[in-house]
Amino acid sequence: MKTKIKYTKEPIEAKVIMDFLPPPEELAFREEGVKVTLALSKKSVDFFKSEASKHHTQYQRMIRKLIDTYVESYAEPLTSRPSGTPQKRGVP
């Protein structure tokens, strides 16, 4: 490609989006889990299997960590509940 790039002084419109997802290497930690049945796309599973093999971990663990991180980003803190509200039975 020998074509020269022509630069202009046009304004750049940029929007900053908060990056709340961790990189794949941070998705390799172990936590207690509950078994569920979930159908995922082949593309997604292949990606996680590939990344898991690079980081010597299980792809299911990486998917679990990704979902946990999403929940932590959007979940309301437990302290936001009014102090006089009773809790459901069995909930600590």
N, C-alpha and C positions, 0 to 999 in steps of 0.2 A: 504494500500500500504506500504509494509515493504521493498521494494527494495531501496537500497541506490543509491543516485545520484552520478555519477562519473563526476567530473569536469576536464576539460582539459585546457591547456594554449594556446588554439588556438586564433588567432586574431579575433576580432569581427568587422564585417563590418556594419557600421551604417550610415544611411543617415537622416539628419534632414530635415523635411518638415514643412514649415511655416503653422501654424494652423490659418487660417483666419476666420473660422466659429465660431460663438459664441455658448456658451452652451444654451440649450433650455430655461432656465429661463431668458435669456437676449432677447429673441424673443417676449416678451409680451408687447411691447410698441405700442401706437396708433399713426398712421400717416394718412394723406389724401391719398386716393387711387383711382385707376381707375378700374372699373369692367372689367374682362376678363373671357373668358371661357377656362378652362384648364383641361385636363384629366390627373389624377395622378394615380399611382398604389395604390391598396388597402393597401398594406404593408406600404407605405409612409403615407397615410391618417390615418391609424390606429395608427401609431407611433405618429403623431402630435396630434391626438385627445387624446391619453393617456397622453402625456406630457402637453397638454393644461389643462386637468382636474386637474393634479397635481399642476399647477401653477395658477389655477383659471382665465383662459383667454380663448380666442377663438383660435381654431387651425388655422383658416385662417390668423389671425393676425401674428401668429408665422411663417407661411410659407412666408408671405409677408416680414417680417423682415429678414428672412433668405436670400431671393432673394435680398433685398436691401443691405445687408451686402456683398453679393457676388459682386454686381455691384460696390459698394464703393471700394472694393478691386482691381478691374480690370479697372474701368473707368478712362479715362484720365481727369486730372483736366481742368476746363474751362479756366484757366489762360494760358494754353499751346497754345491757339489760337493766331496767330500773330495779333498785334494791328490794322493793316490796313485791316483785313478781314471783310467785311460787314456781318452782321447777317441776318438771314432770317426774313421775316415779322412776327410779332406776338411773336417773341422770345425776352424776356427782356434782 
